[in-house]
Amino acid sequence: MLANIVSYFHAYKFTHFAPSTIEKTKNPAQLGFFAKLSALVFGINNPRPTNTKYPRQPFKTVYLSLTQGHRTGTIECWFIPAPQSKGVVAIFHGFSGCKSMMLDHAEALSQLGYSTLLVDFIGSGGSSGHQTSLGFHEAEEVKVCFRYLQKQGENNIILCGASMGAVAVLKALSEDSTLTPKAVILECPFGSLRKTTLARFQQMRIPSFPMADLLLFWGGVQSGFWAFGHVPEEYAKHVAVPVLMLHGGQDKEVSMSEISAMFSNLRGQKEMHIYPDAKHESYLKNYQSDWQHHVEDFVARLGK
C-alpha cells in the first residue's frame, strides 16, 4: 500500500507541471535530509516550461484549438515564414520542453529554405493546461497542427520531433493514414514508455521493481491511457513516409536496441545516423555540422 501511495505521488509530479514560479527540485546531492525525504515520498517539483526566447525573424503567433480526445485546450504556435519557401516544417519539443528550446532547429531549417511552425504541446509554454502524457495524447496535437498547415495551402509538410515530440509524431502517423507529410525527422524517440522508465531507474541506481511498473500504472491512470501500451516501436510499423532518424550512441535513456527496432519497423524510405559520443541531448546544439549535413542531404533527396 505504501509503495502504491508513493508511486501515485511520483507519477502525478512527473506528469503534472508545478507552477513556473516554483523552484525545480535540485540534484539529490544538493538536498538536505528533510528535502531528500520529501522528494522520495512526494516526488520532485518539475516547473511548467516557459518560453524564454523569441524568434529573431518576423513571426506570427498562431492559436489552434484541440476539441476532441481526452484533453482539450489551446495550442500556441509560432509560424516563421521563409522567403521563397520550399515548404514548412512543424517542430515538436520533448518532455519538459517548450517551443523556444527548438528555435535553433527553426533557424537551421530556415537556412535550408523552409518555413517553420514551432509548437507548444498542451501543458507547456504558451499553450493551456499543465499536464503531459509523454507523447500519447500529444499525438492529437500533431494532427491538429498538420491539418492547420494543410488548410493554409501547404502541400510540402515535414514533421520534426525530438524525444517525446518524435514519439507523438510516430503515434499520430500510426493512427491516421490520411496524415501524409512529405517526410519525418525523428530525434531519439523512446521505443516504449516502460523501457525508458526502467532506464531512468537504472541511471539513478535505484531498483526498478516494483516501483517502475507502479509508476507507469498510476501515471497512465492519471493521464487517461494504458501506459504499458505506449510503444512507439509498434507505431513505427504503420509509418510509410520517408523518415530520417537520429540517435546518440551514449544515450542512457533510449537504448540502441529500441532505436534499431523502430528503424527496422518503419515501412518506407528511411535512413539513420548515430552520433557516437552523443547522449540524450540536442544533436543540433552539440553536433551542429553533422546534424546540418544529415538534414540537408535528407531534405534535398525528397524531391528526387
Order of alpha helices (4+ residues) and beta strands (2+ residues): alpha-alpha-beta-beta-beta-alpha-beta-alpha-beta-alpha-beta-alpha-alpha-alpha-beta-alpha-beta-alpha-alpha
